[in-house]
């Protein structure tokens, strides 16, 4: 009788573990943060956002303590002209990834704090319907070095 109960209990534990989601719902990888160009106070961040959950995830906002505000933008060709538009939110399907990159979806970092310089650590907070993810990277130059 005890062996039977133990076997049932073990089976319930295994089944429960199969249904549990492991890790945070949103994973941020390949973060690169670029400094504003000379004469500008707007930087940019590129990254990959991966939804590790079993349901759609919505990115609603981002912020960085080193900039006054952050906005998701998308660059696209419209009537033969490249245009950049603000994006209110980013929906990521279950198990899918979205790449923020140059020439497409990206994160604009607006109003750099005084004194921010290449080599400075920058943190980015990504708000989503499952919580907040905070990541950091060293600020890189967008000006090519020769």
N, C-alpha and C positions, 0 to 999 in steps of 0.2 A: 504494500500500500504506500509506504513512504517513497519507494523508488518511482512509483507511478506519479505521485505528486511532484517529485523532483524533476521528472522528465517533462511534465506539463509546464512547470515553472520555467524551466530552461527554454522551452519552445516559445513561451510568451516573451521572455527577455529577448530572444533572437528576433521574433517578429516585431517587437517594439523598436528595436535598434534599426531594423530595415526601414521603418517608416519615419525615423527621425532624420532631420536635415542636419548635416554637419557643417560647422563653420558659419561665418557671417553670410548673409544673403548676397551682398555686393562685394566683389573683389576688384581693386584698382591695381593695375600693373602698368609697367613701362611709362611711368610718369616722367615727363620732361617739361620743365618750366623755363621759358625764355624771357629774358629781360626786355624792357621797352627799347625800341630803337632810339638812337640819338634824337633829341628834340621831342620825344613822346613820353607819356607816362603810362602807356598801355602795354602790358606783357601778354603772353599767351601760354596756355598749357595744353599738352597733348597727352593722351593716355588711352588705355584699354579698360573698359568697364565690363565686367562679367557678372551676369546674374547667376548665382549658384543655387538659387531656390527653385521650387517646383511651380512657381506662378510668376506672372508678369510683374516686373518691378518698375517703378517710376522714379526717375531722378527729378527732383523738384527745384533744387537750387545748389549753389556752391558759394563758398566764400574763402578768403585768405586774409589772415591778419596783416600781411605785408602789402595789401592793396585795399582801396576803399570799397570796391565792389567787384563782383565776378558775374559774368553772363555767358550762357551758352549761346553760341552763334553757329550758323551754317552758311557756307559759301556754296553757291550754285549758279549755274549758267541759266540765265533767263533772257530770251530773245537776243541771243548772241552777246550778252553782256554778263560778266561775273558780278554777282551781287551778294552781299552779306546781310543776313537777317538774324534777329534775335530769336531764340528758341525757348519757349516757356518751360517745357519739360522733355525728358527723353524716356521713352518706354523701351524696356529691354525684355524680350520674351524669356520664358523659363529656359535656363541652360544656355542662353545665347550671349554674345558679346557685341559691344559697339565700340568702334575705334574712333577716338577723337584725334584728328590729324590735320595737317596743313592742306588747305584746299577743300575741306569738307566740314564736318562737325568739329568744333573746337571750343575751348574755354578761354574767353577774353578776360584778362585781369586788368582792371581799370583803376587808375589813380594810385600809382606806386607810392609807397611811403618815402619820405625824404631820406636820403642816405642809403637806399637799397642799391646793392651793387652785385655784379657778377661774382659768384662764389658764395653769396649769402644763402643760408637755408630758408626755404619757403615751404609753408604748409598749406595744404588745400583741404577744405572740408566739403565733402559731397553729401548732401541731404537726399535721402530717399525714403520711400514709404515704409521701409524696414528699419530706419534709424539714420545714423551718421557714420561715415567712414572718414578718418583723417589720415592723410598721407603727406609725405614730405620729399623734397628733392632739392638739390643745389641749383641755384639760379644760373642759367647758361646764357651766353651771348648769342644774339641772332646775327651779329655782324661777323662775316667770315674772317678768320685770321689767316694771314699769309706768311 
